Amino acid sequence: MPARNESLRDRREMHNANALKIGFFGANCSSARTATLVPERWLANWPDCLKLARIADEAGIDFLLPIGRWKGYGGSSDFHGTTLETVTWACGLLAVTQRITVFGTVHAPLFHPLIAAKEFVTADHIGEGRFGLNIVAGWNEDEFAMFGVPQREHPDRYEFTQEWIDIVKRAWSEDEFDFDGKFFKLSGVRAKPKPFGDTRPVIMNAGRSGAGQAFALRNCDAFFTSTGALRLALAGTADDRADVTAYDRIVQHVRGIKNEARQLGREIDVFTQGQVICRPTQREAEDYYRYANVENADWAAIEQMLALKNITRQNTEAREYLAKRSLQAESGIGGYPFVGTPDKVAEEFAAISRAGLRGIAISFVNYLKEAPYFCAEVLPRLARLGLRSN
């Protein structure tokens, strides 16, 4: 197929003029972002993912962002026990959609960079420039043990990942090269074709540590962050916030990330994530939220997630442990729960946009049951607020 001339700006904008980018997050994993036992929880089978991608594409959703997961967390639901590999998943969905950007989420230590670069180019040609890359340096030692790959010390993880992305970018831009690094020694590399349309895929990263954020600022177009202040800042309405200081902290946090990038001569967009439970009435939304997230939480899976972060009943004070355990359930595994009517959800989305966030990746308990209502009711409200063009 002939290459289309486009710019990196086109890709960063995800080929549209929406001021607030909205994506669906985690649909490649069973139960997605909700560790729940409710029977309608997401199964992440291919037919359902295919239906969801078509719904999202038709509705004008900007992107699909998968979770890179190789081993589930157990519990009665076997949370994340069933997952679809993300680059293959992206290829399949890009082939049946027309507008939406689809990311692959890749653990750099588990993929050779030349193989990865070729996979990404292939996906990018399938989607005619709509593939995006979400890089993960890795944290879950339990998963790495499956592959017999030792987890590096934290500073070395990002030094390794820097070499990895350098090789990927060179394979995207140079036909032949050698590479002599600390972790990779490559001779006589040949790499064709290049990404679609004479540019490269948009790159995202969600490193939380100082080293992780520094890596993102040097190499990525989008930085994915979850801020604790978001929960407080959105506790009230946009015009009468319950905690203005918390809202200001989000503004300062986003501004700080952007300013650090500019000091490196780069521009970076900031994204966040959350769970959406949207219903015609506030009471319906809150009742379902309690039913799915709290009353039917898969506590065994949640405790396993905490244990992997070295938070256990044995090493954590009882009250603090229970608070962390409850927060995981109530927040949709570390996000912010947008719970309410279409008006309320739209206004909260508008608030994060005003705070400087470029976009949000959202999850549902069941995407096929809930995403159509969200698209039909929330997206038009955001359009009327000037945040969406569709």
Secondary structure as a PSIPRED ss2 file (coil, helix, strand):
# PSIPRED VFORMAT (PSIPRED V4.0)

   1 M C   1.000  0.000  0.000
   2 P C   1.000  0.000  0.000
   3 A C   1.000  0.000  0.000
   4 R C   1.000  0.000  0.000
   5 N C   1.000  0.000  0.000
   6 E C   1.000  0.000  0.000
   7 S C   1.000  0.000  0.000
   8 L H   0.000  1.000  0.000
   9 R H   0.000  1.000  0.000
  10 D H   0.000  1.000  0.000
  11 R H   0.000  1.000  0.000
  12 R H   0.000  1.000  0.000
  13 E C   1.000  0.000  0.000
  14 M C   1.000  0.000  0.000
  15 H C   1.000  0.000  0.000
  16 N C   1.000  0.000  0.000
  17 A C   1.000  0.000  0.000
  18 N C   1.000  0.000  0.000
  19 A C   1.000  0.000  0.000
  20 L C   1.000  0.000  0.000
  21 K E   0.000  0.000  1.000
  22 I E   0.000  0.000  1.000
  23 G E   0.000  0.000  1.000
  24 F E   0.000  0.000  1.000
  25 F E   0.000  0.000  1.000
  26 G C   1.000  0.000  0.000
  27 A C   1.000  0.000  0.000
  28 N C   1.000  0.000  0.000
  29 C E   0.000  0.000  1.000
  30 S C   1.000  0.000  0.000
  31 S C   1.000  0.000  0.000
  32 A C   1.000  0.000  0.000
  33 R C   1.000  0.000  0.000
  34 T C   1.000  0.000  0.000
  35 A C   1.000  0.000  0.000
  36 T E   0.000  0.000  1.000
  37 L C   1.000  0.000  0.000
  38 V C   1.000  0.000  0.000
  39 P C   1.000  0.000  0.000
  40 E C   1.000  0.000  0.000
  41 R C   1.000  0.000  0.000
  42 W C   1.000  0.000  0.000
  43 L C   1.000  0.000  0.000
  44 A C   1.000  0.000  0.000
  45 N C   1.000  0.000  0.000
  46 W H   0.000  1.000  0.000
  47 P H   0.000  1.000  0.000
  48 D H   0.000  1.000  0.000
  49 C H   0.000  1.000  0.000
  50 L H   0.000  1.000  0.000
  51 K H   0.000  1.000  0.000
  52 L H   0.000  1.000  0.000
  53 A H   0.000  1.000  0.000
  54 R H   0.000  1.000  0.000
  55 I H   0.000  1.000  0.000
  56 A H   0.000  1.000  0.000
  57 D H   0.000  1.000  0.000
  58 E H   0.000  1.000  0.000
  59 A H   0.000  1.000  0.000
  60 G C   1.000  0.000  0.000
  61 I C   1.000  0.000  0.000
  62 D C   1.000  0.000  0.000
  63 F E   0.000  0.000  1.000
  64 L E   0.000  0.000  1.000
  65 L E   0.000  0.000  1.000
  66 P C   1.000  0.000  0.000
  67 I C   1.000  0.000  0.000
  68 G C   1.000  0.000  0.000
  69 R C   1.000  0.000  0.000
  70 W C   1.000  0.000  0.000
  71 K C   1.000  0.000  0.000
  72 G C   1.000  0.000  0.000
  73 Y C   1.000  0.000  0.000
  74 G C   1.000  0.000  0.000
  75 G C   1.000  0.000  0.000
  76 S C   1.000  0.000  0.000
  77 S C   1.000  0.000  0.000
  78 D C   1.000  0.000  0.000
  79 F C   1.000  0.000  0.000
  80 H C   1.000  0.000  0.000
  81 G C   1.000  0.000  0.000
  82 T C   1.000  0.000  0.000
  83 T E   0.000  0.000  1.000
  84 L C   1.000  0.000  0.000
  85 E C   1.000  0.000  0.000
  86 T H   0.000  1.000  0.000
  87 V H   0.000  1.000  0.000
  88 T H   0.000  1.000  0.000
  89 W H   0.000  1.000  0.000
  90 A H   0.000  1.000  0.000
  91 C H   0.000  1.000  0.000
  92 G H   0.000  1.000  0.000
  93 L H   0.000  1.000  0.000
  94 L H   0.000  1.000  0.000
  95 A H   0.000  1.000  0.000
  96 V C   1.000  0.000  0.000
  97 T C   1.000  0.000  0.000
  98 Q C   1.000  0.000  0.000
  99 R C   1.000  0.000  0.000
 100 I C   1.000  0.000  0.000
 101 T E   0.000  0.000  1.000
 102 V E   0.000  0.000  1.000
 103 F E   0.000  0.000  1.000
 104 G E   0.000  0.000  1.000
 105 T E   0.000  0.000  1.000
 106 V E   0.000  0.000  1.000
 107 H E   0.000  0.000  1.000
 108 A H   0.000  1.000  0.000
 109 P H   0.000  1.000  0.000
 110 L H   0.000  1.000  0.000
 111 F C   1.000  0.000  0.000
 112 H C   1.000  0.000  0.000
 113 P H   0.000  1.000  0.000
 114 L H   0.000  1.000  0.000
 115 I H   0.000  1.000  0.000
 116 A H   0.000  1.000  0.000
 117 A H   0.000  1.000  0.000
 118 K H   0.000  1.000  0.000
 119 E H   0.000  1.000  0.000
 120 F H   0.000  1.000  0.000
 121 V H   0.000  1.000  0.000
 122 T H   0.000  1.000  0.000
 123 A H   0.000  1.000  0.000
 124 D H   0.000  1.000  0.000
 125 H H   0.000  1.000  0.000
 126 I H   0.000  1.000  0.000
 127 G C   1.000  0.000  0.000
 128 E C   1.000  0.000  0.000
 129 G C   1.000  0.000  0.000
 130 R C   1.000  0.000  0.000
 131 F E   0.000  0.000  1.000
 132 G E   0.000  0.000  1.000
 133 L E   0.000  0.000  1.000
 134 N E   0.000  0.000  1.000
 135 I E   0.000  0.000  1.000
 136 V E   0.000  0.000  1.000
 137 A C   1.000  0.000  0.000
 138 G C   1.000  0.000  0.000
 139 W C   1.000  0.000  0.000
 140 N C   1.000  0.000  0.000
 141 E H   0.000  1.000  0.000
 142 D H   0.000  1.000  0.000
 143 E H   0.000  1.000  0.000
 144 F H   0.000  1.000  0.000
 145 A H   0.000  1.000  0.000
 146 M H   0.000  1.000  0.000
 147 F H   0.000  1.000  0.000
 148 G C   1.000  0.000  0.000
 149 V C   1.000  0.000  0.000
 150 P C   1.000  0.000  0.000
 151 Q C   1.000  0.000  0.000
 152 R C   1.000  0.000  0.000
 153 E C   1.000  0.000  0.000
 154 H H   0.000  1.000  0.000
 155 P H   0.000  1.000  0.000
 156 D H   0.000  1.000  0.000
 157 R H   0.000  1.000  0.000
 158 Y H   0.000  1.000  0.000
 159 E H   0.000  1.000  0.000
 160 F H   0.000  1.000  0.000
 161 T H   0.000  1.000  0.000
 162 Q H   0.000  1.000  0.000
 163 E H   0.000  1.000  0.000
 164 W H   0.000  1.000  0.000
 165 I H   0.000  1.000  0.000
 166 D H   0.000  1.000  0.000
 167 I H   0.000  1.000  0.000
 168 V H   0.000  1.000  0.000
 169 K H   0.000  1.000  0.000
 170 R H   0.000  1.000  0.000
 171 A H   0.000  1.000  0.000
 172 W H   0.000  1.000  0.000
 173 S H   0.000  1.000  0.000
 174 E C   1.000  0.000  0.000
 175 D C   1.000  0.000  0.000
 176 E E   0.000  0.000  1.000
 177 F E   0.000  0.000  1.000
 178 D E   0.000  0.000  1.000
 179 F E   0.000  0.000  1.000
 180 D E   0.000  0.000  1.000
 181 G C   1.000  0.000  0.000
 182 K C   1.000  0.000  0.000
 183 F C   1.000  0.000  0.000
 184 F C   1.000  0.000  0.000
 185 K E   0.000  0.000  1.000
 186 L E   0.000  0.000  1.000
 187 S E   0.000  0.000  1.000
 188 G E   0.000  0.000  1.000
 189 V E   0.000  0.000  1.000
 190 R E   0.000  0.000  1.000
 191 A C   1.000  0.000  0.000
 192 K C   1.000  0.000  0.000
 193 P C   1.000  0.000  0.000
 194 K C   1.000  0.000  0.000
 195 P C   1.000  0.000  0.000
 196 F H   0.000  1.000  0.000
 197 G H   0.000  1.000  0.000
 198 D H   0.000  1.000  0.000
 199 T C   1.000  0.000  0.000
 200 R C   1.000  0.000  0.000
 201 P C   1.000  0.000  0.000
 202 V E   0.000  0.000  1.000
 203 I E   0.000  0.000  1.000
 204 M E   0.000  0.000  1.000
 205 N E   0.000  0.000  1.000
 206 A C   1.000  0.000  0.000
 207 G C   1.000  0.000  0.000
 208 R C   1.000  0.000  0.000
 209 S C   1.000  0.000  0.000
 210 G H   0.000  1.000  0.000
 211 A H   0.000  1.000  0.000
 212 G H   0.000  1.000  0.000
 213 Q H   0.000  1.000  0.000
 214 A H   0.000  1.000  0.000
 215 F H   0.000  1.000  0.000
 216 A H   0.000  1.000  0.000
 217 L H   0.000  1.000  0.000
 218 R H   0.000  1.000  0.000
 219 N H   0.000  1.000  0.000
 220 C C   1.000  0.000  0.000
 221 D C   1.000  0.000  0.000
 222 A E   0.000  0.000  1.000
 223 F E   0.000  0.000  1.000
 224 F E   0.000  0.000  1.000
 225 T C   1.000  0.000  0.000
 226 S C   1.000  0.000  0.000
 227 T C   1.000  0.000  0.000
 228 G C   1.000  0.000  0.000
 229 A H   0.000  1.000  0.000
 230 L H   0.000  1.000  0.000
 231 R H   0.000  1.000  0.000
 232 L H   0.000  1.000  0.000
 233 A H   0.000  1.000  0.000
 234 L C   1.000  0.000  0.000
 235 A C   1.000  0.000  0.000
 236 G C   1.000  0.000  0.000
 237 T C   1.000  0.000  0.000
 238 A C   1.000  0.000  0.000
 239 D C   1.000  0.000  0.000
 240 D C   1.000  0.000  0.000
 241 R C   1.000  0.000  0.000
 242 A C   1.000  0.000  0.000
 243 D C   1.000  0.000  0.000
 244 V H   0.000  1.000  0.000
 245 T H   0.000  1.000  0.000
 246 A H   0.000  1.000  0.000
 247 Y H   0.000  1.000  0.000
 248 D H   0.000  1.000  0.000
 249 R H   0.000  1.000  0.000
 250 I H   0.000  1.000  0.000
 251 V H   0.000  1.000  0.000
 252 Q H   0.000  1.000  0.000
 253 H H   0.000  1.000  0.000
 254 V H   0.000  1.000  0.000
 255 R H   0.000  1.000  0.000
 256 G H   0.000  1.000  0.000
 257 I H   0.000  1.000  0.000
 258 K H   0.000  1.000  0.000
 259 N H   0.000  1.000  0.000
 260 E H   0.000  1.000  0.000
 261 A H   0.000  1.000  0.000
 262 R H   0.000  1.000  0.000
 263 Q H   0.000  1.000  0.000
 264 L C   1.000  0.000  0.000
 265 G C   1.000  0.000  0.000
 266 R C   1.000  0.000  0.000
 267 E C   1.000  0.000  0.000
 268 I C   1.000  0.000  0.000
 269 D E   0.000  0.000  1.000
 270 V E   0.000  0.000  1.000
 271 F E   0.000  0.000  1.000
 272 T E   0.000  0.000  1.000
 273 Q E   0.000  0.000  1.000
 274 G E   0.000  0.000  1.000
 275 Q E   0.000  0.000  1.000
 276 V E   0.000  0.000  1.000
 277 I E   0.000  0.000  1.000
 278 C E   0.000  0.000  1.000
 279 R C   1.000  0.000  0.000
 280 P C   1.000  0.000  0.000
 281 T C   1.000  0.000  0.000
 282 Q H   0.000  1.000  0.000
 283 R H   0.000  1.000  0.000
 284 E H   0.000  1.000  0.000
 285 A H   0.000  1.000  0.000
 286 E H   0.000  1.000  0.000
 287 D H   0.000  1.000  0.000
 288 Y H   0.000  1.000  0.000
 289 Y H   0.000  1.000  0.000
 290 R H   0.000  1.000  0.000
 291 Y H   0.000  1.000  0.000
 292 A H   0.000  1.000  0.000
 293 N H   0.000  1.000  0.000
 294 V H   0.000  1.000  0.000
 295 E H   0.000  1.000  0.000
 296 N C   1.000  0.000  0.000
 297 A E   0.000  0.000  1.000
 298 D C   1.000  0.000  0.000
 299 W H   0.000  1.000  0.000
 300 A H   0.000  1.000  0.000
 301 A H   0.000  1.000  0.000
 302 I H   0.000  1.000  0.000
 303 E H   0.000  1.000  0.000
 304 Q H   0.000  1.000  0.000
 305 M H   0.000  1.000  0.000
 306 L H   0.000  1.000  0.000
 307 A H   0.000  1.000  0.000
 308 L H   0.000  1.000  0.000
 309 K C   1.000  0.000  0.000
 310 N C   1.000  0.000  0.000
 311 I C   1.000  0.000  0.000
 312 T C   1.000  0.000  0.000
 313 R C   1.000  0.000  0.000
 314 Q C   1.000  0.000  0.000
 315 N C   1.000  0.000  0.000
 316 T C   1.000  0.000  0.000
 317 E C   1.000  0.000  0.000
 318 A H   0.000  1.000  0.000
 319 R H   0.000  1.000  0.000
 320 E H   0.000  1.000  0.000
 321 Y H   0.000  1.000  0.000
 322 L H   0.000  1.000  0.000
 323 A H   0.000  1.000  0.000
 324 K H   0.000  1.000  0.000
 325 R H   0.000  1.000  0.000
 326 S H   0.000  1.000  0.000
 327 L H   0.000  1.000  0.000
 328 Q H   0.000  1.000  0.000
 329 A H   0.000  1.000  0.000
 330 E H   0.000  1.000  0.000
 331 S C   1.000  0.000  0.000
 332 G C   1.000  0.000  0.000
 333 I C   1.000  0.000  0.000
 334 G C   1.000  0.000  0.000
 335 G C   1.000  0.000  0.000
 336 Y E   0.000  0.000  1.000
 337 P E   0.000  0.000  1.000
 338 F E   0.000  0.000  1.000
 339 V E   0.000  0.000  1.000
 340 G E   0.000  0.000  1.000
 341 T C   1.000  0.000  0.000
 342 P H   0.000  1.000  0.000
 343 D H   0.000  1.000  0.000
 344 K H   0.000  1.000  0.000
 345 V H   0.000  1.000  0.000
 346 A H   0.000  1.000  0.000
 347 E H   0.000  1.000  0.000
 348 E H   0.000  1.000  0.000
 349 F H   0.000  1.000  0.000
 350 A H   0.000  1.000  0.000
 351 A H   0.000  1.000  0.000
 352 I H   0.000  1.000  0.000
 353 S H   0.000  1.000  0.000
 354 R H   0.000  1.000  0.000
 355 A C   1.000  0.000  0.000
 356 G C   1.000  0.000  0.000
 357 L C   1.000  0.000  0.000
 358 R C   1.000  0.000  0.000
 359 G E   0.000  0.000  1.000
 360 I E   0.000  0.000  1.000
 361 A E   0.000  0.000  1.000
 362 I E   0.000  0.000  1.000
 363 S E   0.000  0.000  1.000
 364 F C   1.000  0.000  0.000
 365 V C   1.000  0.000  0.000
 366 N C   1.000  0.000  0.000
 367 Y H   0.000  1.000  0.000
 368 L H   0.000  1.000  0.000
 369 K H   0.000  1.000  0.000
 370 E H   0.000  1.000  0.000
 371 A H   0.000  1.000  0.000
 372 P H   0.000  1.000  0.000
 373 Y H   0.000  1.000  0.000
 374 F H   0.000  1.000  0.000
 375 C H   0.000  1.000  0.000
 376 A H   0.000  1.000  0.000
 377 E H   0.000  1.000  0.000
 378 V H   0.000  1.000  0.000
 379 L H   0.000  1.000  0.000
 380 P H   0.000  1.000  0.000
 381 R H   0.000  1.000  0.000
 382 L H   0.000  1.000  0.000
 383 A H   0.000  1.000  0.000
 384 R H   0.000  1.000  0.000
 385 L C   1.000  0.000  0.000
 386 G C   1.000  0.000  0.000
 387 L C   1.000  0.000  0.000
 388 R C   1.000  0.000  0.000
 389 S C   1.000  0.000  0.000
 390 N C   1.000  0.000  0.000
